[in-house]
Amino acid sequence: MRSTSTFTKVFLCRDHVDFRKWANGLVALVEADMKLDPFESYLFAFTNRRRDKIKLLYWDKTGYAIWFKALQEQKFLWPKRSELAVLTLTPQQLDFLLDGYDIAKMKPHQPLKYVSSF
């Protein structure tokens, strides 16, 4: 698989997906449910009901490529569904998710703003 940093955007489908779907079924979900263009340089992430498997889909110039990972004993800490069915992630957040981190609870340091006293 290409490095996640090569994608312009990463979109995560918050709903679970029937993992019998392969490229054509996932592309249909991207177009119909996510309302996104599956031919862009985007990476689309899906999980199953048990959250122990993940599929990543992307257009690779001549066809769709799918990356698949199945955890043996744990679950992916998938963000909860809110009013948005699609969540936009940074490539770094996707890497954290794949490594087992809960990206919903990760908060960066608050930026500081100083004013010069001169």
TIDRENRO-735140 format. One line per 5 residues: their letters; for each residue x, y negated, z negated of N, C-alpha, C, O, CB. Coordinates in steps of 0.2 Angstrom, whole numbers, plus 5000, padded with zeros to 4 digits. Atoms other than C-alpha are relative to their C-alpha. Glycine has a CB too. Layout:
a) X/Y/Z/X/Y/Z/X/Y/Z/X/Y/Z/X/Y/Z; ...
END
This chain:
mrsts) 5004/5006/5000/5000/5000/5000/5004/4994/5000/5010/4994/4997/4995/5000/4994; 4997/5007/5000/5005/4982/5003/5000/4997/4993/4996/4999/4989/4997/4995/5005; 5000/5003/5007/5010/4972/4988/4994/4995/4999/4992/4992/5004/5007/4995/5000; 5006/5004/5001/4995/4963/4980/5001/4993/5002/4996/4989/5003/4998/5001/4993; 4998/5008/4999/5004/4946/4982/4999/4998/5007/4999/4992/5009/5007/4999/4998
tftkv) 5001/5002/4993/5002/4947/5001/4993/4999/5002/4992/4997/5008/5003/5006/5004; 5007/5001/4998/4983/4946/5001/4998/4992/4998/5001/4990/4992/4996/5005/4996; 5001/5007/5002/4976/4928/5001/4995/5000/4994/4995/4995/4991/4996/4997/5006; 5004/5000/5006/4962/4933/4989/4999/5007/4998/4999/5012/5002/4993/4997/5002; 5002/4993/5003/4957/4948/4978/4993/4999/4998/4991/4995/4993/5005/5003/4995
flcrd) 5007/5001/5002/4938/4951/4976/4999/5007/4996/5000/5012/4999/4995/4999/5006; 5002/4994/5003/4932/4963/4963/4992/5001/4999/4989/4996/4997/5003/5000/4992; 5007/4999/5000/4915/4971/4964/4998/5002/4993/5001/5007/4991/4997/5005/5005; 5001/4999/5007/4908/4971/4946/4995/5006/4999/4996/5010/4994/4997/4994/4997; 5004/4995/5001/4895/4984/4949/5004/5007/5002/5008/5007/5006/4993/5000/5005
hvdfr) 4997/4993/4998/4900/5003/4950/4997/5002/5007/4992/5000/5009/4998/5005/4995; 5001/4998/4993/4900/5011/4967/5000/5007/5000/5004/5011/4997/5006/4997/5005; 5000/4993/4999/4896/5028/4973/5006/5002/5004/5007/5000/5009/4994/5002/5004; 4994/4999/4998/4913/5035/4976/5000/5005/5006/5006/5007/5009/5005/5002/4995; 5000/4997/4994/4907/5046/4990/5001/4996/5006/5002/4998/5012/4994/5004/5001
kwang) 4999/5005/4994/4908/5030/5001/5007/5000/5001/5011/5000/4997/4997/4993/4998; 4993/5001/4998/4923/5028/5011/5000/4994/5004/4996/4989/5002/5003/5006/5004; 4999/5007/4997/4929/5014/5023/4993/4997/5002/4992/4992/5000/5005/5001/5005; 5006/5003/4997/4912/5012/5032/4995/4998/4995/4992/4992/4995/4997/5004/5005; 5004/5002/5005/4902/5012/5017/5002/4995/4995/4998/4990/4993/4999/5006/4995
lvalv) 4997/5005/5004/4913/5001/5007/5000/4993/5004/4998/4988/5001/5007/5001/4998; 5000/5006/4995/4914/4988/5022/4992/4998/5000/4991/4992/4999/5002/5002/5007; 5007/5002/5000/4895/4988/5022/4998/4997/4993/4994/4992/4993/4995/5006/5001; 5001/5003/5007/4895/4984/5003/5003/4993/5000/5000/4988/4998/5003/5004/4995; 4997/5006/5000/4907/4970/5006/4996/4995/5004/4995/4989/5002/5007/5000/5004
eadmk) 5004/5005/4996/4896/4962/5020/4993/4999/4997/4991/4993/4996/4999/5003/5007; 5007/5001/5002/4879/4965/5013/4999/4998/4992/4996/4993/4991/4996/5007/5000; 5001/5002/5007/4881/4964/4994/5005/4994/4998/5003/4990/4994/5002/5006/4996; 4995/5005/5002/4897/4954/4992/5000/4993/5004/5002/4988/5002/5007/5003/5000; 5001/5006/4995/4893/4942/5007/5007/4998/5002/5008/4992/5002/4996/4995/4997
ldpfe) 4994/5002/4998/4911/4942/5012/5002/5003/5007/4999/5008/5009/5005/5002/4995; 4997/4997/4994/4921/4945/5028/5005/5005/4999/5010/5004/4996/5003/4994/5005; 4996/4995/5002/4929/4962/5027/5007/5000/5005/5011/5004/5004/4997/5007/5001; 4995/5000/4995/4941/4957/5042/5006/4995/4998/5011/4994/5001/4998/4999/5007; 4995/5005/5002/4950/4943/5032/5006/5004/4996/5005/5010/4995/4996/4995/4995
sylfa) 4995/4997/5004/4966/4946/5023/4999/5000/4992/5003/4997/4988/5007/4995/5001; 5002/4999/5007/4957/4950/5007/5001/5007/4998/5001/5012/5002/4993/4998/4999; 4999/4993/5003/4959/4965/4995/4993/5000/4996/4992/4996/4992/5006/5001/4996; 5007/4999/5003/4942/4972/4989/5001/5006/4995/5004/5011/4997/4994/5001/5005; 4999/4995/5005/4942/4982/4972/4993/5003/4998/4988/4999/4997/5004/4997/4994
ftnrr) 5006/4996/5002/4929/4995/4967/5001/5005/4995/5007/5007/4995/4996/5003/5006; 4999/4994/5005/4926/5007/4953/4994/5004/5000/4989/5002/5002/5001/4997/4993; 5006/4995/5001/4915/5022/4949/4996/4998/4994/4998/4994/4990/5002/5007/5001; 5004/5001/5006/4902/5023/4936/5004/5001/4993/5003/4998/4988/4994/5005/5000; 4996/4998/5006/4914/5031/4923/5006/4995/4999/5009/4996/4994/5002/5007/5000
rdkik) 4995/5004/5000/4927/5018/4927/5007/5003/4999/5012/5000/4996/4999/4995/4994; 4993/4996/5000/4941/5031/4928/5003/5000/5007/5008/5003/5008/4999/5007/4997; 4997/5000/4993/4944/5028/4947/4999/4993/5003/4994/4990/5001/4996/5006/5004; 5000/5007/4996/4947/5013/4958/5002/5001/5007/5006/5005/5009/5005/4995/4996; 4999/5001/4993/4947/5010/4976/5002/4993/5002/4998/4989/5000/4995/5004/5005
llywd) 4999/5006/4997/4955/4996/4985/5000/5000/5007/5003/5005/5010/5008/4997/4997; 5001/5000/4992/4950/4992/5003/5003/4993/5003/5002/4988/5000/4993/5000/5001; 4998/5006/4997/4958/4980/5015/5001/5002/5008/5002/5007/5010/5007/4997/4997; 5000/4999/4993/4959/4977/5034/5008/4999/5001/5011/4995/4999/4996/4994/5004; 4992/4999/4999/4977/4982/5040/5001/4999/5008/5004/5003/5011/5002/5006/4998
ktgya) 4999/5002/4993/4977/4974/5058/4997/5004/5005/4994/5002/5010/5007/4999/5001; 5003/4995/4995/4971/4990/5067/4995/5004/4997/4992/5008/5000/5005/5004/5003; 5005/4995/5003/4959/4998/5054/5000/4998/4993/5004/4994/4990/5002/5007/5002; 5001/5001/5007/4954/4999/5036/5005/5005/4996/5006/5010/4998/4993/5001/4998; 4996/4996/5004/4966/5005/5023/4997/5001/4993/4994/4996/4991/5008/4997/4999
iwfka) 5003/4999/5007/4960/5012/5006/5006/5003/4996/5009/5008/4997/4994/5005/5000; 4995/4998/5005/4971/5014/4991/4996/5003/4994/4991/5000/4992/5005/4995/4997; 5004/4997/5005/4964/5026/4977/5004/5002/4994/5010/5004/4995/4997/5006/5003; 4996/4998/5006/4969/5029/4959/4995/5003/4996/4989/5000/4995/5003/4994/4997; 5004/4997/5005/4961/5041/4947/5004/5001/4993/5009/5004/4993/4998/5007/5003
lqeqk) 4997/4999/5007/4965/5040/4928/4999/5007/4998/4993/5009/4998/4998/4994/4996; 5001/4993/5003/4967/5057/4919/4996/5000/4994/4992/5004/4992/5007/5003/5000; 5003/5000/5006/4962/5052/4902/4997/4993/4997/4994/4993/4992/5005/5002/4995; 5002/5007/5002/4958/5033/4901/4995/4997/5005/4993/5000/5010/5006/4995/4999; 5005/5003/4995/4946/5021/4909/5003/4993/5001/5007/4990/4998/4993/4999/4997
flwpk) 4998/5007/4998/4949/5004/4918/4996/4996/4996/4990/4997/4995/4999/4999/5008; 5004/5005/5004/4944/4989/4908/4997/4995/5005/5000/4990/5005/5005/4997/4994; 5004/5004/4995/4932/4982/4921/4996/4995/4997/4993/4996/4992/4996/5005/5004; 5004/5006/5003/4925/4965/4918/4993/5001/5000/4990/5004/5005/5002/4994/5004; 5007/4999/5000/4907/4965/4913/4996/4996/5005/4999/4991/5007/4997/4998/4993
rsela) 5005/5003/4995/4893/4961/4925/4997/4994/4997/4995/4994/4991/4995/5004/5003; 5003/5006/5002/4887/4943/4924/4995/4998/5005/4993/5002/5009/5005/4994/4998; 5005/5002/4995/4876/4933/4935/5004/5000/5007/5000/5001/5012/4998/4993/4999; 4996/4999/4994/4890/4935/4948/5002/5007/5001/5005/5010/4997/5007/4995/5000; 4998/4993/4999/4892/4952/4956/5007/5000/5003/5009/5006/5003/4995/5002/5006
vltlt) 4993/5000/4998/4909/4947/4963/5004/4996/4996/5002/4990/4994/5000/4998/5008; 4995/5004/5003/4924/4941/4954/5006/4999/5004/5009/5004/5007/5001/5003/4993; 4994/5001/4996/4939/4933/4962/5006/5000/4995/5005/4997/4989/5000/4993/5003; 4995/4999/5005/4955/4938/4954/5007/4998/5004/5007/4997/5010/5001/5008/4999; 4994/5001/4997/4973/4933/4957/5004/5007/5001/5002/5012/4997/5005/4995/4995
pqqld) 4996/4993/4999/4985/4947/4963/5003/5002/4993/5003/5008/4992/5006/4999/5005; 4997/4998/5007/4993/4946/4945/4995/5003/4996/4996/5008/4992/5003/4994/4997; 5006/4997/5004/4976/4949/4937/4999/5007/5002/4997/5011/4998/4994/4996/5000; 5002/4993/4998/4973/4964/4948/5006/5005/4998/5004/5010/4996/5000/5000/5008; 4994/4996/5003/4991/4971/4943/4999/5001/4993/5000/5007/4991/5006/4996/5002
flldg) 5002/4998/5007/4986/4969/4925/4995/5005/4999/4995/5009/4995/4998/4993/4997; 5005/4995/5000/4970/4978/4928/5002/5007/5001/5000/5011/4998/4994/4997/5004; 4998/4993/4998/4978/4992/4936/5005/5003/4995/5006/5009/4994/5004/5000/5007; 4995/4998/5005/4991/4993/4922/4996/5001/4993/4999/5003/4988/5005/4995/4999; 5004/4999/5006/4977/4994/4909/4998/4995/4995/4995/4996/4990/5003/5005/4996
ydiak) 5001/5006/5005/4975/4977/4902/4992/4998/5001/4990/4999/5007/5004/4994/5002; 5007/5003/4999/4958/4969/4899/5001/4993/5002/5002/4988/4998/4996/5000/4993; 4998/5007/4997/4959/4954/4910/4994/4995/4998/4996/4989/4998/4999/5000/5008; 5005/5005/5002/4943/4946/4903/5002/4997/4993/5000/4991/4992/4993/5004/4999; 4998/5002/5006/4951/4944/4886/5007/4996/5000/5009/4993/4996/5001/5005/4995
mkphq) 4993/5004/4999/4968/4937/4893/4999/4993/5001/4995/4991/5006/5004/5004/5006; 5001/5007/4999/4969/4919/4891/5007/4997/5000/5011/4998/4995/4996/4997/4994; 4994/5003/5000/4984/4909/4896/5001/4994/4995/4996/4992/4992/5002/4997/5007; 4999/5006/5005/4992/4895/4885/4996/4994/5003/4996/4993/5009/5007/4999/4999; 5004/5006/4998/4982/4879/4886/5006/4995/5002/5011/4994/4999/4996/4997/4994
plkyv) 4995/5005/4998/4992/4866/4896/5000/4994/4995/4995/4991/4992/4998/4997/5007; 4999/5005/5004/4999/4852/4886/5000/4993/5004/5003/4993/5009/5006/5001/4995; 5000/5007/4996/4997/4833/4891/5003/4995/4995/5000/4994/4990/4993/4998/5003; 4997/5005/5004/5009/4821/4883/5000/4993/5003/5000/4993/5009/5007/5002/4998; 4999/5007/4997/5009/4802/4885/5006/4997/4996/5007/4998/4990/4993/4996/4998
ssf) 4994/5003/5003/5025/4793/4883/4998/4994/4996/4993/4990/4997/5004/4997/5006; 5002/5006/5005/5025/4780/4869/5004/4994/5002/5004/4989/4998/5002/5002/4993; 4997/5006/4997/5036/4768/4879/4996/4995/5003/4998/4990/5005/5006/5002/5004
END
